[in-house]
Amino acid sequence: MRTVSLKLKKGIVKEIDELSKIFHYSTKTEFIREAIRDKIKELETEIFMRKIKKFKGIEKAKLDDKKLLEIREKVLDEFIKEKGWSK
């Protein structure tokens, strides 16, 4: 694991402390790591949705459920391949 140093305003640190107590995070680091993981997932989902919209925009005819499912699977396969993940 690598160390990353960052500066936060006092108000944000206070919010992290308060939320950490409520949601039982043992450290600020644990809270921040989870927040970063959640943001990464959110952005990856956004990229995935943009790719689906791009494919949908290419198709001029009305899409039926079968065609839409094929497009989603193709985009998902490309996304997984791009990330180096396995299905």
Number of C-alpha atoms within 10 A of each C-alpha: 3 4 5 5 5 5 6 8 7 9 9 10 13 12 11 18 16 12 14 17 12 9 9 10 16 11 12 13 11 11 17 14 11 12 12 11 10 12 12 12 12 12 11 13 12 12 13 17 15 13 18 18 13 12 15 17 10 8 11 7 8 9 12 8 9 9 13 16 12 11 18 19 13 14 19 17 15 14 16 13 12 9 9 9 9 7 7
